[in-house]
Amino acid sequence: MTPTEILIDVDDVSDAILEGRALRPGRYRVSFAIDGIDFAPTILDDPVPLGRQIQKAGGATPIDNFALFTITSEGDFEDVRPDEEVDLHGRGVHRFIAFSGDPLYRVKLNDSRIVWGMTLIPETVLRSLAGIGEEEAVFLEVRGGTDRLIPPGSDVDLTGEGVERFITAPHKQTYRFFVNGKPYETDKKKLTGAQIKAMVPDWDPTHDLALEGEGDDPDRIIADDETISLDPKHGIRRFSSVPKANFG
């Protein structure tokens, strides 16, 4: 008997949920992870298994040494007791996590309630659970203060004071340019000549702002009301201050 023939009667619970159909008779594939989110396919014989059956199938034994949770479609972590029945389709769940750690840490990620069984939770885990792409970042919410960016690839200590809620938001894009060889940064994609001058300490009002030409293009004066794009597709913009009477 080939591996394909062996698994011919296995229905993927996530597919059934996605397709909005009833589970087919046979066995049932769910996703199971221990002490993390490295999910592996796990086969169950019953569409309404007990928590202990799910743990045994996933290898989280002895049963009493683990706490089992399922992740709902809303992203919440819900406890599953060893003797509790789980209707795989009716409950709309297909991902399970078992933690061997104690204590368990309960925090919020956006509007979802999550549980973690270790003192440190990786930023990559928070990112994955939130389902965000590279254009967004994870922040620790600071009430009455500035939310703290969780650096990519770092870990967050859940035992720290005030760790209650993580939120996700678009990355704060910064744009870099140079004036007289000195780097400057802004979160604005476009600046006027006047705004650029205002960022330079002790700008000499008798000087004009000149934009360095690209390739064979000559340098040119930027008027105070002219808008310059700092989009990286234009390359790094380089400016200089030049005496008004001496330019050109």
Buried (B, 14 or more C-beta within 10 A) or exposed (E): EEEEEEEEEBBBBBEBBEEEEEBBEEBBBBBBBBBBBEBEEBBBEBBBBBBBBBBBBBEBEEBEEBBBBBBBEEBBBBEBEBEEEBEBBEBBBBBBBBBEEEEBBEBBBBEBBBBBBBBEBBBBBBBEBBEBEEEBBBBBBEEEEEBBBBEEEEBBEBEEEEBEBBBBEEEEEEBEBBBEEEEBEBEEEEBBBEBBBEEBEEBEEEBBBBBBEEEEEEBBBBEEEBEBEBEEEEEEBBBBBBEEEEEE
